[in-house]
Amino acid sequence: MTLSASRSQKTHDLADEQLIDAEVDSVPAPRVLVPQSALGRFILGASLVLIAFNLRPVFSSASALLPEIIRSYGLSTLGASLLTTLPVVCLGAFSPLAPRLAQRIGSERTLLGVLALLAFGTALRGLNSIPLLFLGTAFAGASIAVGNVLLPGLVKRDFADRAALMTGCYTMALCAGAATAAGFTLPIEHALGDKVAGALAAWAIPAFIVCLIWLPQTIWKRRRVKHPGFRVVGLWRDRLAWNVTLFMGLQSALAYSVFGWLVPILRDRGLDGVTAGAIVFTSVMVQAASCLVIPHIAVRGRDQRLINVSLIALAVVALLGLLFAPLSTVWVWSVLQGIGQGGLIAVAMTVIVLRSPDAHVAAHLSGMAQCVGYLLAAIGPLIVGLLHSWTGGFEASAVLFVLLGLGAAFNGWGAGRAELVQTRTIELEPTADVEK
């Protein structure tokens, strides 16, 4: 086999392995359930992509309307900061529940509950009540946390022969959902007669529709109750595992600062809301393209240290450009920021796989990185809001972005080393499984 062919096979294998299965530690192993008909398989794949599309509008829709939310609900800047931070906190707090729910009631039924709760929580934001605004955001954030963990495992299980294609579609759908909400929430608010609550609640409609589309999947498929069969020991004491986790968390803090505050930052600089939303739409869609390309570049090197640090530098410099550069150049900076941030998201997920010796360790390292990482990521949008409250502008956020970048660069350099985390996987005594 030639070197070029070997590298091609390596990137193909990586695309397959990046889909971490939430039920990988179950005994018996999750079965591969492939629909008999091509139509059935197409419907299943399309459903998973549509679900992914609905896992990001909660973040960017609130960002697009943040000045209007502050005026309409009478929120302080601190309240607005908490609103943008709350769903990110939920991502870290509730993601550990996903494997347990999947093992107890099955991934399909858990995902149906995720969609129902997401639609309900998003709709609650339309009731013109501050407590319900926060409660609905928390419900939506909790459901997204579980969906984030379950979806990749379902893709890996049911589309093992098309994992690379489905990974691309899944990633594109995540970014498209965020970009669409950033670009269209303000026009929806204008179309509804400047009703902020209605524009926020409008994103419950696609979630509810996809819930109905997904419902047959929970009826047609039989569920096998699975019992924990493996335990990973030593992960939380491993330095490399913490490098991977902190790299994930600090780059996510930058990402959710963009989701939560980039539209208000651009509007504060003098752009109208529709133009600011269009710029963020462009940046997030560039993230999608970067997510697809960067992993293939990352695995070609001996390690990922240089590419990790380079992407962090690009993302931070582009954010500084969006803060301070002439407005005539913001489109250029938005594209560069999309390249850097999208690449960071991709390599953060890639190093989880590359630093893990087997699938069991990868699943647990992914859980550690998501749980701790997303809780850490919540500091980004929160501090941006606090700095705006204290200073009356967003210029001081530049210091935060630089500090987050330095921390991410330090841990990205460590996470990029061509080493494996030092853990042990212990097989537990299996118990009988039950068909339901």
Beta strands, then each sheet from edge to edge (+ up, - down):
strand 1: 26-27
strand 2: 224-225
strand 3: 227-228
strand 4: 230-233
strand 5: 424-427
strand 6: 434-435
sheet 1: 1+ 3-
sheet 2: 2+ 6-
sheet 3: 4+ 5-
end
